[in-house]
Amino acid sequence: MSWHVPVYANALYGLRPLQDGPRTRSATLAIARAVLHTNTHIAPVDALLLAGWAVRAARAQGLPPEFLAATLLQESAFDPRALSSAGAIGIAQFMPETAADAGIDPRDPFAAIEGAAALLGSYERAYDSAYANPFAAALAAYNAGPGAVSAYHGIPPYAETREYINDVIDRWAKITGYETPIQSP
């Protein structure tokens, strides 16, 4: 599968409300806005499509959509063609072995989003009662591996992993900043 901008997307490049609109109650719109602010090479229609997919995948795993989106922003800026120097592939930056274990094609952005949601969801559930912040532990496992989290009984002391967690949490806060808080009755 090759990633491309649809032919009709040229007419949509002027959709600045996706990027600069007011606060919204829509997680999909908030995520699309964050994607457009992070990745200047993605078309608004593609940002909206991928954001919607991320919202559905996160909710299917019981994760906050903004958490999954922040992770994908940190991994690849929502670029389905991303390739790291270490060999991580695609929007979720799966290593080939991890993708094979998960049974997904890391080059397929939709499969990779679902795979990342499933992996992060499994980590978050596993760490929910074990650590004060299961989301930080899940991010540590996604970045350094679950073996490192187990060996250090929490977030490993690796500077890269700690910075990664802080960066994702910052991105998560920025995405939620695009949203209007829902008032309780």
C-alpha positions, -999 to +999 in steps of 0.1 A: +000+000+000+014+034-009+004+065+009-008+093-012-028+125-012-061+119-031-065+139-063-095+158-048-074+169-018-060+200-036-094+216-032-092+209+006-058+224+013-074+257+023-094+241+051-076+261+078-105+256+103-092+221+108-059+236+119-069+269+135-105+266+145-119+272+180-119+246+208-140+216+199-159+187+216-146+163+189-115+143+198-111+136+161-110+172+152-086+180+181-063+152+170-064+163+133-055+198+144-025+185+164-014+164+134-016+194+111+004+215+136+031+188+138+033+175+102+032+202+076+034+176+048+001+160+055-031+170+037-060+181+060-082+153+046-056+127+055-051+142+089-088+139+096-090+104+082-061+091+103-073+110+134-107+093+131-091+059+128-070+066+159-100+076+179-119+044+170-088+022+176-081+039+210-118+036+221-118-001+211-089-007+235-103+015+263-076+042+258-081+079+257-079+088+220-056+117+228-031+094+245-028+072+214-026+102+191+001+118+212+021+086+210+017+084+172+027+121+169+058+114+189+066+083+169+062+096+134+042+128+133+014+106+118+036+099+088+027+065+074+060+064+054+083+071+084+114+050+087+138+054+115+175+048+114+170+019+137+146+002+112+113+011+128+086+014+102+054+034+096+031+056+115+035+036+148+072+030+143+070-008+147+102-028+145+097-056+119+098-083+146+072-065+168+049-060+138+052-097+128+044-108+164+014-085+163+004-099+129+003-064+112+018-047+082+036-017+097+034+001+064-004+000+064-013+030+086-047+017+096-033-017+107-004+000+125-028+024+143-049-006+155-017-025+164-003+004+184-037+008+202-038-029+210-002-029+223-006+003+244-039-009+257-025-043+268+004-025+285-019+000+303-042-028+315-013-049+327+002-019+346-031-004+359-028-019+394+010-022+395+020+014+390+008+048+400+008+060+364-001+031+341+001+054+311+037+063+318+046+027+323+028+017+291+048+044+272+080+031+288+071-004+276+063+009+241+097+027+239+121+005+259+102-028+259+081-045+286+112-064+298+129-031+308+097-021+327+097-054+345+135-054+352+133-019+368+099-024+384+086+007+366+100+033+342+136+024+334+163+050+341+171+055+304+173+092+295+157+085+261+128+067+276+121+093+302+123+121+276+100+101+254+074+098+281+076+135+289+072+144+253+042+122+248+025+135+279+032+171+267+016+163+233-013+147+251-019+179+270-017+200+238-043+178+221-067+181+251-060+218+250-078+219+216-109+204+232-137+221+251-142+204+285-175+186+287-196+202+315-211+178+340-248+183+346 
